[in-house]
């Protein structure tokens, strides 16, 4: 199996011209965000709309990863509403302590 990963984070407008190439032949999307930052919950909902929803992907084709900076924070956090309402599975939560094993 060949896996190709694209990091499309950062300035959305800067990479928008690359989206058609990123979307071509994609069979899944991994959305990573830090729920400790309220702004990132809004951003992940936007990315969900721009990619999985716009590509008519099923919820089973979307993996959400919550990247927590502090390992003492509650590990289970709810998904943002738009993702939960779309039927996306509960997120995988990774803390900074887990990053080495997650890689």
N, C-alpha and C positions, 0 to 999 in steps of 0.2 A: 504494500500500500504506500502510496506517495501522499504526503501531507504538505501543503503549502500554507504558511501563515503570513498574514499581512497585518502590520501594526498601523491602523488608521487613526490612532488617537492624536490628540493635540489639536491644532488649529483645523477645524473641520473645513473651513473655506479653502485653506491652502491645499488640501488633498482631494477636494471635490472632483477635480478633473480626472483623478485616478480611479474614481469609484466604478466606472464601467469595467475596467480591467479587473478590479478586485472582485466585483460581483460575478463576472463571467465564470461559469462552471462551478460556482460555490455550492457546496452541499450542506454547509453548516456555518454557524457564527458563534464565536466565543466573545462574550461581553464582560469586560473586567472593570470594576469600579470600587471606590472606597466609600461605603455607606456612612462613614464617620463625617463625611463632608457633604452637606445637604445639596450643594450645587451639583455634585456628581450624580446624585439620584436623578435630577432633571436631565442631565446630559446623557445618562444611560438610556433614559426613555426616548430621547431624540435619536440616538444611535439605533435603538430598536426599531424605530419608525423608518429610518433611512435604509436599513439593511434587511433584517429578517422579515419585517412586515411588508416592505416594498417589494421584496423578492418572493412573497407568498410562501414563506417557509412555515412548516408546522412547528409547534412548540418543542417537539422532540429534536429538532435540528438546532436548537439554541441552548447553549451552556452559559450560565451566568456564574461568574466568580466574584466573590466579595473579597477584596484585599484589605485586611485590617492592619493598620500600623501598630496598634497596641494589642498585645496578646491578653491583656487583662480586661478587654472589652467583651461584652456578651458575644459569643460566637454565632448565635442564630439571630439573624435580622431578617425582617420581612422584605420581600421583593418590592420594588416600586410598583404602584398600582397598575400602570399600563401593562407591565410585564405579567403580573399576577393575573389580571383580568384576561390576558391572552392565553393563559394556561401554561406558561413557562414553568418548568420544574423549579423547586426550591434551589437556591444557589449553593455552590461549593464555597466554603469559607476558608480562606488561607490567611494566617497571621504572619507577621515578620519572622516569628520563631519557626514557622513551617516552610518558609520560602526555599530553603536548600532542598528539602525533600520534595517539594512541589515541582521544582525545576527538573 
